[in-house]
Amino acid sequence: MINEGARRGRVASCPDPAAGPVAAFAHRLWALKRSAGDPSYDRMRTELGALASKSALSAAARGQRLPSWDTTWEFVRVLAVGVLGEHEDEVRARWRADWERVRDGAAKRSPAPRRRGRLVVLAAAATVVLAIGVVAGVAVLRTPEPVTTQAATLPPLIPGDASEFIADVTVPDGTVVPTGARFVKTWEFRNTGTVPWVDRALRREAGFGPGDGCQTPAVVPVPETPPGQSVRVSVEVRAPDEPGYCQVYFKMTDRAGRLLLPGAHAAYFFVRVAG
């Protein structure tokens, strides 16, 4: 996980997913940020390359109102794709579908009130002014310089340590599984560093899904692996009892639970759960 030292100001509270669809969506954003190492909003902009303001990114994870799709995508893109290494097209499709579902549900529950006379004119004028401001803001937005990714800036805990993802050996991402199904997810990694892997494990960092999500062990042992060799790591999974999607992230730790490769992308699996 990212260790940025003590931060100034108040610590953002976790949105209550039971407070409604908008709050639940914000909770997913908040959990994604935590699973990606909990970078500050400044860091998401300046180092990871999010093309949204600090205030917009912060508001997106508070759950008071649904963020725009542009803000949502910048929040998700730099974390899920840039830090966690997920496939961009899959991430965009999944989050866009969820965002539209929440947007449409909120619109049905809160129909716009009818206004008459001068109030309508004033509202229309305000909308025009706001639209002009947004266009102006977009016009001055420059394509950022190539950003330094988290993987390049956070060194391993042990000098010379390194890992490479090789393949999803079982249950490729997007696999459809029945509700309540049990399966084994297996990844293959290669020790690309100069340090032997001894007494290591993959620790569950975060998970998303209906109900309680996919159930897995909190820690999965990693077999001893010398430099230059590959290893397969398996985790037993139970799918949730409700249909939807399920995604769980793991990162490598030592026996004491210390994160060994904070800059490496998390290992994860993603399945669709069918009723």
Secondary structure, 3 states (H helix, E strand, C coil): CCCCCCCCCCCCCCCCHHHCHHHHHHHHHHHHHHHCCCCCHHHHHHCCCCCCCHHHHHHHCCCCCCCCHHHHHHHHHHHHHCCCCCCHHHHHHHHHHHHHHHHHHHHHHCCCCCCCHHHHHHHHHHHHHHHHHHHHHHHCCCCCCCCCCHHHHCCCCCCCCCEEEEEECCCCCCEEEECCCEEEEEEEEEECCCCCECCEEEEEEEEECCCCCCECCCEEEECCECCCCEEEEEEEEECCCCCEEEEEEEEEECCCCCECCCCCCCEEEEEEEEC
